[in-house]
Amino acid sequence: MIAWSGRRVAVWGAARSGIAAANLLADLGASVVLSDSRDAPEAPGLDPRVELRGGGNTLAGAEVLVPSPGLRPGLPVMREALASGVRLMGEVELAASVAAAPIVAIGGTDGKSTTTEMIAACLRAAGRGVAVGGNIGEPLSARARDVGPDGVVVAEISAFQIWSCRRFAPRVAVLTNVAEDHADYFDGDFERYAGAKLRLLRDIPPGGAAILRAEDPRVGCAPVPAGVRRVPYAIHPVQRGFGVRRGQLTLDDRPLMPTADLPVPGRHNQANALAALAAGRAMGAPIGAMLAGLRGFRGLPHRMEPVRTRRGVRWFNDSKGTNPHAAGTGLRSLEGTKVVIAGGYEKGISLAPFVAALDGVRHVVLTGQTAERLRGLIGSRIPITMVGDMAAAIDEAARVARPGDAVVLSPAASSFDVYRGFDERGDVFRALVNALPD
């Protein structure tokens, strides 16, 4: 662990993770400058020992830089900082360096948040103290010291957070998949994005475990350090590891629990549950207790969330379907005919995985920056309506839906063309649907 007392540290970005990192560093005795590109940044909850500067990011003579995950590695300001010789440290690396409890880290393109919360539910059911943070809920710097050595820190880790880490060594790492998303953050280089995802495995210590989705070709054969156990999981029969056979979750092909006992639907959630069981078992949690935790798990907002049944039509909020692969997976988990509301922020990635998942969809309502591109890809195979905003999309979906249909907000895109995040988009959708007259 670095001796922080008296060290000068620059933290870039006065949002939640920057504030949490600055506060932690101040507690550790560092001299901290938190800077932001805004001229007059607000930093609620900032420790008064931290110097706050606006008008641009500055090193201010620091020997260590903790950058905002929102700052792309290819930005000139990042390249200049690295050329100066400053030591780069990711916010999650900082947090992990002071955690007393072992860390279970969850990465991948899809399913991270649900898997994270399932792991937490399994460990709590087994009687372990748990702190959850990272790319979900509070920043890891605000949660890493919440539990002692007998507890577990369960951390969702994004590619944005881990690329800047020199060393990040979870006891257990879960990698769900690697699909096309956020390559724009890495200047359009998908291999760099994929490499950042696989980076989660690099520093697992001997005796630790890598929980790997076997169906994903990059993940299933990903290299792990010497002395680290590889634990595969898949939604098909698995002889060694966690799998599914004849409607049962299995361990080493022995039945554990009927998939029908999971409160959250869909094969993707079966995969998430298998990863949670594998991670908890690697941390020594009893299988029976974890199964009870899974049976009580009710899912997360904005992830194929049931909103309302109106006039025989079910409405679902899947605003977290922020890329074509995740959105397509969500649609396939829902049986029956569907009306889909799609479109959002243009990341320039292939939309084909989403278009391929539109079987059973009888009308698509498109809005946002990706609407035109989606219309061109869907063509004449499904009726399409183009609209200007969410309110118009919901009105149109309500008009065309028939009893027995499901209306699904399935954007297949991020939300930043209109909203601050997928959660705000989902909240708007939910409120507008609930306001529809009976």
C-alpha positions in Angstrom: 0.0 0.0 0.0 1.3 3.5 -0.9 2.1 5.8 2.0 -0.1 8.7 1.1 0.8 11.1 3.9 2.1 14.3 2.4 1.9 13.1 -1.3 0.4 15.5 -3.8 -2.3 13.9 -5.8 -4.4 15.2 -8.7 -7.9 13.9 -9.1 -9.6 14.8 -12.4 -13.4 15.2 -12.6 -15.6 16.5 -9.8 -18.4 13.9 -10.3 -19.2 11.1 -7.9 -16.1 9.0 -8.4 -13.8 12.0 -8.3 -15.3 13.3 -5.1 -15.1 9.9 -3.5 -11.5 9.4 -4.5 -10.5 12.9 -3.3 -12.2 12.3 0.1 -10.5 8.9 0.5 -7.1 10.4 -0.3 -7.7 13.3 2.1 -8.5 10.7 4.8 -5.2 8.9 4.0 -3.3 12.2 4.5 -2.6 13.2 0.9 -2.5 16.7 -0.4 -5.3 16.6 -3.0 -6.3 18.9 -5.8 -9.6 18.0 -7.5 -10.0 19.7 -10.8 -12.8 19.8 -13.4 -13.3 21.2 -16.9 -16.3 23.2 -15.7 -15.5 26.8 -14.7 -17.4 26.6 -11.4 -17.8 22.9 -10.5 -20.0 21.9 -7.7 -18.8 19.0 -5.5 -21.4 18.2 -2.9 -19.9 16.3 0.1 -16.3 17.2 -0.8 -13.9 17.0 2.2 -12.8 20.6 3.1 -9.2 19.5 3.1 -9.4 19.0 -0.7 -8.6 21.9 -3.0 -11.2 22.3 -5.7 -10.3 24.0 -9.0 -12.4 24.7 -12.1 -11.7 25.7 -15.7 -9.8 22.6 -16.8 -7.9 19.6 -15.5 -4.6 20.3 -13.9 -1.8 18.2 -12.5 -0.8 21.0 -10.1 2.6 19.4 -9.5 1.1 16.1 -8.5 3.1 12.8 -8.6 -0.1 10.7 -8.8 -3.1 11.2 -11.1 -6.5 9.7 -10.5 -8.5 10.4 -13.7 -12.3 10.4 -14.1 -13.6 7.3 -15.9 -15.3 9.7 -18.3 -12.0 10.9 -19.7 -11.0 8.8 -22.7 -7.4 7.5 -22.7 -6.8 9.0 -26.2 -7.6 12.6 -25.2 -4.7 15.1 -25.6 -4.9 16.0 -21.9 -4.5 12.4 -20.9 -1.6 11.8 -23.3 0.1 15.0 -22.0 -0.3 13.9 -18.5 1.2 10.4 -19.1 4.1 12.0 -21.1 4.9 14.1 -18.0 5.8 11.0 -16.0 2.9 11.2 -13.5 1.9 7.9 -11.9 -1.6 6.9 -13.2 -4.0 5.3 -10.7 -7.6 4.3 -11.4 -10.2 5.2 -8.8 -11.0 1.5 -8.3 -7.3 0.7 -7.9 -7.1 3.3 -5.2 -10.2 1.9 -3.4 -8.9 -1.7 -3.6 -5.6 -0.7 -2.1 -7.3 0.2 1.2 -10.0 -2.5 1.3 -9.6 -4.9 4.3 -12.0 -7.4 2.8 -11.4 -9.6 -0.3 -12.8 -8.3 -3.6 -15.1 -10.1 -6.0 -15.0 -8.1 -9.2 -17.5 -8.4 -12.1 -16.7 -7.2 -15.6 -18.0 -7.8 -19.1 -20.2 -6.0 -21.6 -23.6 -7.3 -20.5 -25.2 -8.5 -17.2 -22.6 -6.9 -14.9 -25.1 -5.1 -12.6 -27.5 -8.0 -12.2 -24.7 -10.5 -11.6 -23.2 -8.1 -9.0 -26.4 -7.8 -7.1 -27.0 -11.6 -7.3 -23.6 -12.3 -5.9 -24.3 -9.9 -3.1 -27.6 -11.6 -2.4 -25.9 -15.0 -2.3 -23.2 -13.9 0.1 -25.6 -12.1 2.4 -27.8 -15.2 2.5 -24.6 -17.1 3.5 -24.1 -14.7 6.4 -21.3 -12.6 5.0 -21.0 -8.8 5.4 -21.1 -7.3 1.9 -20.3 -3.9 0.5 -21.4 -3.2 -3.1 -19.9 -0.5 -5.3 -18.0 0.5 -8.4 -19.9 1.0 -11.6 -23.1 0.3 -9.7 -24.4 2.4 -6.8 -21.7 4.3 -5.0 -18.1 4.6 -6.2 -15.8 1.9 -4.8 -13.7 4.6 -2.9 -16.8 5.3 -0.8 -17.6 1.6 0.0 -14.3 -0.3 0.1 -13.8 0.3 3.8 -17.4 -0.5 4.8 -16.6 -4.2 5.7 -13.8 -5.9 7.5 -11.7 -8.9 6.7 -14.6 -11.3 7.2 -16.8 -9.5 4.7 -16.6 -9.2 0.9 -16.4 -6.2 -1.4 -18.5 -6.9 -4.5 -17.5 -4.5 -7.2 -18.9 -4.0 -10.7 -16.0 -2.8 -12.9 -16.3 -1.2 -16.3 -13.7 -0.9 -19.0 -13.7 2.9 -18.4 -12.6 2.2 -14.8 -9.9 -0.5 -15.2 -7.8 0.7 -18.1 -6.0 3.2 -15.9 -5.2 0.7 -13.2 -1.6 -0.4 -12.8 -2.7 -3.2 -10.4 -6.2 -4.3 -9.5 -6.2 -7.7 -7.8 -9.6 -9.1 -6.9 -9.7 -12.5 -5.1 -12.4 -13.6 -7.6 -13.1 -12.1 -11.0 -16.2 -12.8 -13.1 -16.2 -12.0 -16.8 -19.7 -12.2 -18.4 -18.9 -11.6 -22.1 -17.2 -9.2 -24.5 -19.5 -7.8 -27.1 -19.3 -4.7 -29.3 -19.9 -1.6 -27.2 -18.1 1.6 -26.2 -15.4 1.2 -28.8 -15.8 5.0 -29.3 -14.3 5.5 -25.9 -11.1 3.7 -27.2 -11.0 5.8 -30.4 -13.0 3.2 -32.3 -10.6 0.4 -31.5 -12.6 -2.7 -30.4 -9.5 -4.7 -29.6 -8.5 -2.1 -27.0 -12.0 -2.2 -25.6 -11.9 -6.0 -25.4 -8.4 -5.8 -23.9 -9.7 -3.5 -21.1 -12.4 -6.1 -20.3 -9.9 -9.0 -20.1 -7.6 -6.8 -18.0 -9.9 -7.7 -15.1 -8.2 -11.1 -14.9 -4.6 -10.1 -15.1 -3.7 -9.6 -11.4 -5.9 -12.3 -9.7 -3.5 -13.7 -7.1 -2.6 -17.4 -6.8 -5.4 -19.3 -5.1 -8.0 -16.9 -6.6 -10.6 -17.8 -9.2 -11.7 -16.6 -12.6 -15.4 -17.2 -13.3 -15.7 -17.3 -17.2 -18.7 -17.5 -19.5 -17.9 -20.5 -21.6 -20.1 -19.6 -24.6 -18.1 -16.4 -25.2 -15.1 -17.2 -27.4 -12.9 -14.5 -26.0 -13.9 -15.1 -22.4 -14.0 -18.9 -22.4 -10.4 -19.2 -23.4 -9.1 -16.0 -21.8 -5.6 -16.3 -20.1 -5.4 -16.3 -16.4 -2.4 -16.0 -14.1 -0.6 -19.1 -12.8 -2.3 -20.7 -9.7 -5.7 -19.2 -10.5 -8.7 -21.6 -10.8 -10.7 -21.4 -14.0 -14.4 -21.9 -13.4 -16.6 -22.1 -16.5 -20.3 -21.4 -16.6 -22.8 -21.7 -19.5 -26.5 -22.1 -20.1 -26.0 -25.6 -21.5 -24.7 -28.8 -19.9 -21.3 -28.4 -18.3 -19.3 -31.4 -17.0 -17.0 -29.4 -14.8 -18.4 -26.1 -13.7 -21.9 -24.5 -13.6 -24.4 -25.1 -16.3 -28.0 -25.8 -17.2 -29.6 -29.2 -18.1 -33.2 -30.1 -18.5 -34.5 -27.0 -16.7 -32.0 -27.3 -13.8 -29.1 -25.1 -12.7 -26.2 -27.6 -12.3 -22.8 -27.9 -10.7 -20.5 -30.5 -12.4 -23.7 -31.6 -14.2 -25.5 -32.4 -11.0 -28.9 -30.5 -10.4 -29.0 -27.7 -7.9 -32.3 -25.9 -8.5 -35.0 -25.6 -11.1 -34.5 -22.6 -13.4 -38.2 -21.9 -12.8 -37.4 -21.1 -9.2 -35.5 -18.0 -10.3 -37.8 -14.9 -9.8 -36.2 -13.1 -12.7 -37.0 -14.5 -16.1 -34.8 -15.3 -19.1 -31.8 -17.4 -20.1 -29.6 -14.5 -19.5 -30.6 -14.4 -15.9 -29.9 -18.1 -15.6 -26.4 -17.3 -16.7 -26.2 -14.4 -14.2 -27.3 -16.8 -11.4 -24.7 -19.4 -12.4 -22.0 -16.8 -12.3 -23.2 -15.7 -8.8 -23.1 -19.3 -7.5 -19.7 -19.8 -8.9 -18.3 -16.6 -7.4 -19.9 -17.3 -4.0 -18.6 -20.8 -4.0 -15.1 -19.5 -4.7 -15.5 -17.3 -1.6 -16.5 -20.3 0.5 -20.3 -19.7 0.7 -22.5 -22.8 1.1 -24.5 -23.7 -2.0 -27.8 -24.2 -0.1 -27.7 -20.7 1.4 -26.9 -19.1 -1.9 -29.8 -20.9 -3.6 -32.0 -19.3 -1.0 -30.5 -15.9 -1.8 -31.3 -16.4 -5.5 -34.9 -17.5 -4.8 -35.4 -14.2 -3.0 -33.7 -12.0 -5.7 -36.2 -9.7 -7.3 -34.1 -8.0 -10.0 -33.0 -4.5 -10.7 -34.8 -1.4 -12.1 -34.5 -0.8 -15.8 -33.6 -4.4 -16.6 -36.7 -5.9 -18.3 -38.6 -4.4 -15.4 -42.4 -5.0 -15.4 -44.1 -1.6 -15.3 -47.8 -2.1 -15.8 -50.5 -4.2 -17.5 -53.0 -2.0 -19.3 -55.9 -3.1 -21.4 -54.3 -6.6 -21.8 -50.9 -5.2 -22.8 -47.8 -5.7 -20.6 -45.3 -2.8 -20.5 -41.6 -3.5 -19.7 -38.7 -1.1 -19.1 -35.4 -2.4 -20.4 -33.6 0.9 -20.5 -30.4 -0.8 -19.4 -30.3 -2.4 -22.9 -27.7 0.2 -23.8 -26.1 -1.8 -26.6 -27.5 -4.0 -29.4 -26.3 -7.3 -27.8 -27.9 -6.6 -24.3 -31.1 -5.3 -25.8 -31.4 -8.3 -28.1 -30.8 -10.7 -25.2 -33.6 -9.0 -23.2 -36.0 -9.2 -26.1 -35.3 -13.0 -26.6 -36.1 -13.6 -22.9 -39.6 -12.4 -23.3 -42.1 -14.8 -25.0 -45.0 -13.7 -27.1 -45.6 -10.9 -29.6 -44.0 -7.5 -28.9 -44.1 -3.8 -29.8 -40.6 -2.4 -29.3 -39.5 1.2 -28.6 -35.9 1.5 -29.7 -33.2 4.1 -30.5 -30.8 6.4 -28.7 -27.3 7.8 -28.7 -25.2 7.0 -31.8 -22.0 5.1 -30.8 -21.3 3.9 -34.3 -21.4 0.2 -33.5 -23.1 -2.6 -35.4 -26.8 -2.8 -34.7 -27.1 -6.2 -36.3 -27.4 -8.2 -33.0 -30.5 -6.2 -32.1 -32.1 -6.4 -35.5 -31.6 -10.2 -35.5 -33.5 -10.4 -32.2 -36.7 -8.8 -33.6 -38.5 -12.1 -34.3 -41.9 -12.0 -32.7 -41.9 -8.2 -32.9 -44.8 -6.9 -34.9 -44.2 -3.1 -34.7 -41.1 -1.0 -33.9 -41.3 2.6 -32.8 -38.0 4.4 -33.4 -36.6 7.6 -31.8 -33.2 9.1 -31.1 -30.0 9.4 -33.1 -29.9 5.7 -34.1 -33.5 5.7 -35.5 -32.6 6.3 -39.1 -29.9 3.6 -39.2 -32.2 1.1 -37.5 -35.0 1.9 -40.0 -32.6 1.1 -42.8 -31.5 -2.2 -41.3 -35.0 -3.3 -40.4 -36.4 -2.4 -43.8 -39.9 -3.6 -44.7 -39.9 -6.8 -42.6 -41.6 -5.1 -39.7 -43.9 -2.0 -39.6 -42.0 1.1 -38.3 -43.1 4.4 -36.9 -40.6 7.3 -36.5 -41.3 9.7 -33.6 -39.5 12.6 -32.0 -39.4 11.8 -28.3 -40.3 9.3 -25.6 -43.8 10.7 -25.0 -44.7 10.3 -28.6 -43.1 6.8 -28.7 -45.3 5.7 -25.8 -48.5 7.2 -27.3 -47.8 5.4 -30.6 -46.9 2.1 -28.9 -50.2 2.3 -26.9 -52.1 2.9 -30.2 -50.7 -0.1 -32.1 -50.5 -2.6 -29.2 -53.1 -5.3 -29.0 -54.2 -7.4 -26.0 -51.6 -10.1 -25.3 -48.7 -8.0 -26.6 -45.8 -6.8 -24.6 -44.5 -3.2 -25.2 -40.8 -3.1 -24.4 -38.5 -0.1 -24.1 -35.5 -1.8 -25.7 -33.2 1.1 -26.8 -30.2 -0.9 -28.1 -28.3 2.4 -27.5 -27.0 4.6 -24.7 -29.2 7.5 -23.6 -26.8 10.5 -23.8 -28.5 12.0 -26.8 -31.4 13.1 -24.5 -30.8 11.9 -20.9 -28.1 11.9 -18.3 -28.2 8.1 -18.2 -30.2 5.0 -18.8 -31.8 5.3 -15.3 -33.2 8.7 -16.1 -34.5 7.4 -19.5 -36.1 4.5 -17.7 -37.7 6.7 -15.0 -39.2 8.9 -17.7 -40.6 5.8 -19.5 -42.0 4.4 -16.3 -43.7 7.7 -15.4 -45.2 8.2 -18.8 -46.5 4.6 -19.0 -48.1 4.9 -15.5 -49.7 8.2 -16.6 -51.6 6.5 -19.5 -55.3 6.5 -18.8 -56.9 3.2 -17.8 
